[in-house]
Amino acid sequence: MKRVERMTPIMRIIHWMNAICMIVAVATGLYIGYPYYQTLIADPAVDKYVMAWNRWGHFIAAIIFDVTAILIGYLYLFSRFEKPYKKILPTKKNFIEFCEVFFNLVTFNRRKKFDSTHSDSYNIMFFTLFHILLVFMLLTGLQLYVHGLASGHSSIGAWWPWMLHFATDWTLDVFGGNMGVRIAHHTAMYLILMWVMCHIYYQVWRTIFWREGDINIVFGGTKFVNKNIVNEKGEVEKKD
C-alpha cells in the first residue's frame, strides 16, 4: 500500500463548509416554502421572527455558497495541486478512465482497471454536475430574493436589486414567471439531495471494498492505494 495526498487543507475546508451550508439551506428552505413548525412558546411564530430568522440563515448559507463557488472555480482552473478541468476534456484517455470507473461502480468492484491515486474522470464529471446545479440554485434563489424587493431599493442601495435583476431575470422567461422559478429552485434541491446520497454511498462503498481508506480523504486529505489491480474476474493482477 502507498499513501497519497488527495485533498489539500483548503479543499477540505471548502468541502465541509459546503456540507454544513447545505444542511442549513435545506432546513431553512423547506420552512420558507412551507412553514411547518412554530416556536415552542405560547407566542405566535410571527412575534418571534421565525420566518425572518429562517430567511436570514438561508441567505447567509447562500452567500457562503457564492464565495466557495468562486474559490472552486478558481481552483478548477489554476490550482497548483491538481487541475480538474483536464479530466473532463474529451480525450481518449479520459473517456476510457470514465468508462472503467463507471463499470467499476455498476459491477460492484469486480472491475478495477484504473489508477486510483488521483481524482478520476468520473468523479470530476460528477462534481462538475454538482457545481452546475449549485450555480443554478444560486441564480434561481437570488431571483426569488429580489422578487421581495419590489420597491427597487435595499439597505445598501438601489444597485443591489438592479444587479440581481440583471443577472437573474432570464429565469422568469425560461420558467414562466415567479412560481415557475420557485418550482425549479425546489426541484433542484431534490436533485442535489439525490447527488449527495449517491456521493456518500459511492465513497463509503469504495472504502469498504477497496480498503484504501477513501473516506479519510475529506478528513485527513490522504488515502492508501493498492499497488495491485483486480480484473473483471475478481483476480489480482500485479502492476508493473
N, C-alpha and C positions, 0 to 999 in steps of 0.2 A: 504494500500500500504506500502511496505517495501523497503527502499533504500539499494542497494547492490553495492559493487565495482566490476567492471568487467575488467578494464584495468588500469595498473599502468602507471605513467608518462613516463617511458622508452618505454613501449609498444605503447603508443600514439605517442611519438616522432618517433619511427620506422615506424608506420603506415603512418604518414604524410610525412616523408622523402621518403617513397616508392611511395606515391601518386604523389609528385612533380617530383621525378625522372622518374616516368612512363610517365608523360606528356612530359618531356624533351626528353626522349628516343624515344617516338613515333614520335614526331615532327621532330627531327633531323634524326631519322632512315628513315623516309619516304623521306626526302630530299636526304640522302646518296644514297638510292636505285634509286631515280628518281628526279634529281634536278629540282624542279618545280617553283622556284622563283629566282629572281636575286636582286641585290642591287637596291635601288630606285634612285641612281645617275647614271650619264651617263657612268661611267667607267664600264667595264665588271666585272662580278662577280669574275672571276679568279684573277683580280688585287686587290680585297678587301678580298681575302681569305675566301669567304663564305663557300666553302666546308670544308676548314680546320677548321673553327670555329664550323661548324656543327659536324664534326668528333670529335673535342675536347669535345664539350658538350655531345655527345653521349658516349664517353669514360669515362668522369667524372661521368655521371649518372650510367654507368655500374659498376664503382669502388664502388660507394656508395651502389649499389645493392649487390655487393660482401660482403661488410662489414656488411650490415644489414642481409644478408643471414646467415653469421656466427653467428651473435648475436641471430637470431631467432632459428637457430639450437641448440645453447646452451640453450636458454630459453625453447625450446621444451622439453628438457630432464631434465634440472636441475633447472628450475625456482622454487623459494620458494613460489610464488604467486599461480601458478597452473602448472600442468604438462600435457600439451595437449596430449602427446603420450598415456596416459592412456585411452583417449577417442576413440582411433582408434584400441584398442586391440579387437580381435574377441570374446568378451564376450556376454552373453545373454542380460545383462543389456544395453550394448552399442548398440546392434542390435535393441532392442526394442525402445530405445530412438531415434535412427536414423530413423526408420520407422515412429514413431509418428511425428517427426519434418517434415519429407518428406510429410506425409499425411496432416499435418497442412498447408504446403505450397501449395500443389496442390488442396486442398479443400477450399482455401480462408478463413482460420481461423475458420472453423466450427468444427475443431477437434484439441484440445489443451490439450493433456493428458501427459504433461511432465513438468518438473521443469525448469523454465527459469531464475533461479537465477545464473546459471553458463553457461559457453560456452558448448553447447550441441554437441553430436557426429556428427550431420550433418554439423554444421559449422566448426568443427575441420577437418573433411574429406574434406570439401570444400576448406578451407585454405591450407591444405596439398597439394591438387591438384594444387593450385596456385603456391606454392613454388617449386613444381616439375617442372612446366612449366617455372618458373623463372630461376631455375638452368639450364634447357635445353637451354634457351635463352642465358645465360651467356657462356655456353660451345660452342655453335654454333657461337655466336658473337665473342668470342676470336679466334676461328678458322679463321673467316673472317678477323680479325685484323692481325693475324700473317701471313696470306697469303700475306700481303703487305710488310712484312719484308723478302723479298726473299734472301737478302744477308746473312741472318743468324745473323745479328748484330743489335744492338739497342743502343740508347744513354746511357743506363745503363748497357750495356754489353751483351755478347752472351748468358748468362744464361737465360735471359728472353724469347727470341724466343724459345730456347731449351725446357724450361718448358712448354710453351704454346703448342708446337708441341707434347710433351709427353702427355699432358692432353687432347688434343682435336683432334688429327689426326684420332682417331677412327671414328669421324663423317664423314670423307671423304669416308671411306669404307661403312658406313651404308647408306649414302645418295647419293653415286655415284659421288663423286667429289665436287669441289668448288661450282658449280652452284646449285647442289642438296642441299648443306648445306645452301646456300643463300635462296633458296625457303623454306626450313624447318624453318629457322630463321624468315622469313617474315610471314609464315603461323602461327607460334606460337604466333606472335604478335597479330594476329586477334583472336586467341583462348583466349589470355589474356584479350583483349578488351571485348570479349563476357563474360568472367568471371566477369570483373568489372561491366558491365551493370547488370548482374544477382545479384551481391553482393549489389549494390546500391539499386536496385529495392526491394530486399528482406528486407533490413534494413529499408527502408522508409515505406514499407508495414507493417512490424511488428510495427513500431512506430505509424502508423495511426490506425491499427486495434486493437492492444493490449493496446495502451495508457499507455505503461510502460516506455516511454522515451528512447527507444533503440538507437535512433540517437545520444543521448548525450554521449554514451559510448566512442566514438572516440574524443569527445571534453572535457568532464569533468571526464570521467573514470567510471561514475556510471549510474545506471538506477533504475527504480522503478519496483517492482514485485508485481503483483496482487496476493493476498493470495487465491483467488478463481480460479477454472479452468472451462473451457467451454467444454462440451461434444460434440459429433458429431451432436446432435440435436440443438446445439446453446443454451442449458440450462446451467445456472450457477450452479456449484457444490461446496460446501464448502470443504475446506481442513481440515483434522484432525489436 
